[in-house]
Amino acid sequence: MYVMEYNVIIEKDEDGWFVATVPEIPGCYTQGKTYQQVIERVAEAIEVCLEADGMKNNKPLKFVGIQRVEVATN
């Protein structure tokens, strides 16, 4: 068994739910009512996404950083 680590972005939506997205795996996301719940669920979601996409041997990208970018809209 090989253990891989993935970067997960966790945000809180307007209803108070935590939403977790895995940028390295397109379409891999989940949500939970609590932070702990979303962490548990995203681990499961990663496993399912890797199996479904045949990406079990895919190596994660190296994390560099997160930057907030401000954009003016009309």
Summary of the structure (lengths in Angstrom):
residues: 74
radius of gyration: 14.1
end to end distance: 51.2
largest distance: 51.2
contacts: 143
relative contact order: 0.19
helix: 26%
strand: 16%
